[in-house]
């Protein structure tokens, strides 16, 4: 089975972003705080800042990624 989750390009993330996740429509977003899935709506939701970004389209509900400690903003 192929691993459908693409590598997140953290150097393209805003300094405040700690997570990246994809909605069911294929739209990716950066998140300041850990997002939680709203399966019935096909989206991720989180308090704090968020901003759209662009990646490939894997299964959306398995796409939340935490920023690695070694790639944290300065």
C-alpha positions in Angstrom: 0.0 0.0 0.0 1.3 3.4 -0.9 1.8 6.0 1.8 -0.5 8.8 0.6 0.6 11.4 3.1 3.0 13.9 1.5 6.0 15.3 3.3 5.0 18.7 4.8 7.4 21.5 3.6 7.9 23.2 7.0 10.3 25.8 5.6 7.3 27.2 3.7 5.2 27.5 6.9 4.6 30.8 8.7 6.7 31.2 11.9 3.6 30.8 14.1 2.5 27.5 12.4 2.8 24.3 14.5 0.6 22.0 12.5 -0.5 21.3 8.9 -3.6 19.4 7.9 -5.8 18.9 4.8 -9.6 19.3 4.6 -11.7 16.7 2.6 -11.8 19.1 -0.4 -8.0 18.9 -0.7 -7.3 22.3 0.8 -4.3 22.3 3.2 -4.0 24.8 6.1 -1.3 25.8 8.5 -2.5 25.9 12.2 -1.1 27.6 15.2 -2.8 25.1 17.6 -3.5 21.4 17.2 -6.6 21.1 14.9 -9.5 18.6 15.6 -11.3 16.9 12.8 -15.0 17.6 12.1 -15.6 14.4 10.1 -19.2 15.2 9.3 -18.1 18.5 7.8 -14.9 17.3 6.2 -12.8 19.9 7.8 -10.2 20.6 10.6 -11.0 23.2 13.2 -8.6 24.9 15.7 -8.5 28.0 17.9 -5.7 30.4 17.0 -4.4 31.4 13.6 -4.7 29.4 10.4 -3.8 30.0 6.8 -4.3 28.0 3.5 -1.3 26.3 2.0 -0.9 23.8 -0.9 0.1 20.1 -1.1 -1.0 16.9 -2.8 -4.4 15.3 -1.9 -4.2 12.2 0.3 -6.9 10.9 2.7 -7.7 14.2 4.5 -8.6 12.7 7.9 -5.1 11.3 8.4 -3.2 14.4 7.4 -2.6 16.4 10.6 1.2 16.9 11.2 3.1 18.4 14.1 6.0 20.6 13.2 9.3 18.8 14.2 11.2 20.3 17.1 14.3 20.7 14.9 12.3 22.9 12.5 10.7 25.2 15.0 10.8 28.9 14.2 13.6 30.9 15.7 
